[in-house]
Amino acid sequence: MFKLDCFGLSSRKAIAFGALAIGALALSGTASAAPLPLFPFVMTPPFQSPDPQPQAAPEENTNSAIEMPARLKRQFVSYPTRETPGTVIIDTPNTYLYYVLPGGRAIRYGIGVGRDGFTWSGVQSVTKKAEWPDWTPPPEMIARQPYLPRHMAGGPGNPLGARAMYLGGTVYRIHGTNAPETIGTHVSSGCIRLTNEDVSDLYTRVNIGTKVIVLPMYRHAENPGSKRS
């Protein structure tokens, strides 16, 4: 009887001890796989990747990358003349355009003018204005340069640039350019070109009907109107 009792008690103790040991091993295995947080009630925010940074849009106009000589930069100058304020005077030999202001002053712009054999002179008026104008080369230009496109839509790559002011019934214009390095040179087929920044500034000042005086190539004229009687 004692043996049975003694055997039964020892078995129960062994079973209980075994169960405790298995439980301890299970807990230790779980802890080593994924340790429990010390403060489970504190929530950790989920990881978020940073928002992509916005990209700057490409600039439409690249004229500002060219450093113009000081004399060709837009500037206010003394310019005595009897022409009324608002008149535009093209000083062909010196590659300047003057926009006449009151009080013997003017805004002077550097320009590109006609190459040898393509300069002209006379008095015209602005009959049309256009922003980012299309370009349709006249037949005489195509005859000289057959490779030219017959039509080109307006835009940064267009030879007329950002703005154009059409002169009378002629094929000539005052316009911008996508080649600002040509300002100060004799390079065009007779049109007057400015940087896109300068032609945009002039465009805001000039109206339909504005008088435009184009001086001949052989005449040096800082103030042509002052010599008139």
Backbone hydrogen bonds, N-H to C=O, Kabsch-Sander energy under -0.5 kcal/mol:
donor,donor_aa,acceptor,acceptor_aa,energy
5,D,1,M,-2.5
6,C,2,F,-3.7
7,F,3,K,-3.4
8,G,4,L,-3.0
9,L,5,D,-2.5
10,S,6,C,-1.9
11,S,7,F,-2.2
12,R,8,G,-2.1
13,K,9,L,-2.1
14,A,10,S,-2.4
15,I,11,S,-2.8
16,A,12,R,-2.4
17,F,13,K,-2.6
18,G,14,A,-2.4
19,A,15,I,-2.3
20,L,16,A,-2.1
21,A,17,F,-2.3
22,I,18,G,-2.5
23,G,19,A,-2.3
24,A,20,L,-2.4
25,L,21,A,-2.3
26,A,22,I,-2.4
27,L,23,G,-2.4
28,S,24,A,-2.4
29,G,25,L,-2.4
30,T,26,A,-2.1
31,A,27,L,-2.5
32,S,28,S,-2.1
33,A,29,G,-1.5
34,A,30,T,-2.3
42,V,39,F,-2.0
43,M,41,F,-0.7
65,A,62,T,-1.7
66,I,63,N,-2.0
67,E,65,A,-0.5
68,M,66,I,-0.8
72,L,69,P,-1.4
73,K,69,P,-0.6
73,K,70,A,-1.1
75,Q,108,R,-1.8
77,V,106,A,-2.7
79,Y,104,G,-3.1
86,G,100,V,-2.5
87,T,84,T,-1.8
88,V,211,K,-2.7
89,I,98,Y,-2.5
90,I,213,I,-3.6
91,D,89,I,-0.7
91,D,96,Y,-2.7
92,T,90,I,-1.3
95,T,91,D,-0.8
95,T,92,T,-1.1
96,Y,91,D,-1.7
97,L,109,Y,-2.3
98,Y,89,I,-3.0
99,Y,107,I,-2.5
100,V,87,T,-2.7
100,V,98,Y,-0.6
101,L,105,R,-2.8
105,R,101,L,-0.7
106,A,77,V,-2.0
107,I,99,Y,-2.3
108,R,75,Q,-3.2
108,R,106,A,-0.6
109,Y,97,L,-2.8
110,G,72,L,-1.3
111,I,95,T,-2.0
112,G,193,R,-2.1
113,V,185,T,-2.2
115,R,188,S,-2.6
118,F,115,R,-2.8
122,G,214,V,-2.3
124,Q,212,V,-2.8
126,V,210,T,-1.9
127,T,125,S,-0.5
127,T,166,Y,-2.5
128,K,166,Y,-0.9
130,A,164,A,-2.2
132,W,162,A,-3.6
135,W,152,M,-2.9
141,M,138,P,-0.8
142,I,138,P,-2.0
143,A,139,P,-2.4
144,R,140,E,-1.2
145,Q,141,M,-2.4
148,L,145,Q,-2.1
152,M,135,W,-2.3
158,N,155,G,-2.0
161,G,158,N,-2.0
163,R,160,L,-0.5
164,A,130,A,-2.2
165,M,174,I,-2.7
166,Y,128,K,-2.4
167,L,172,Y,-2.0
168,G,125,S,-2.6
168,G,166,Y,-0.7
170,T,167,L,-1.8
174,I,165,M,-2.6
175,H,173,R,-0.6
175,H,192,I,-2.8
176,G,160,L,-1.8
176,G,163,R,-1.7
182,T,179,A,-2.2
183,I,180,P,-1.6
184,G,111,I,-2.1
185,T,182,T,-1.6
187,V,113,V,-2.3
187,V,185,T,-0.8
188,S,113,V,-2.3
192,I,173,R,-2.6
193,R,112,G,-2.2
193,R,191,C,-0.6
194,L,175,H,-2.3
196,N,177,T,-0.5
199,V,195,T,-3.0
200,S,196,N,-1.7
201,D,197,E,-1.6
202,L,198,D,-2.7
203,Y,199,V,-2.3
204,T,200,S,-1.1
205,R,201,D,-0.6
205,R,202,L,-1.3
206,V,202,L,-2.0
209,G,126,V,-3.1
210,T,207,N,-2.1
212,V,124,Q,-3.0
213,I,88,V,-3.0
214,V,122,G,-3.2
214,V,212,V,-0.5
215,L,90,I,-2.5
215,L,213,I,-0.6
219,R,216,P,-1.2
220,H,218,Y,-0.6
221,A,219,R,-0.7
226,S,80,P,-0.5
226,S,223,N,-1.1
227,K,224,P,-1.3
228,R,225,G,-1.3
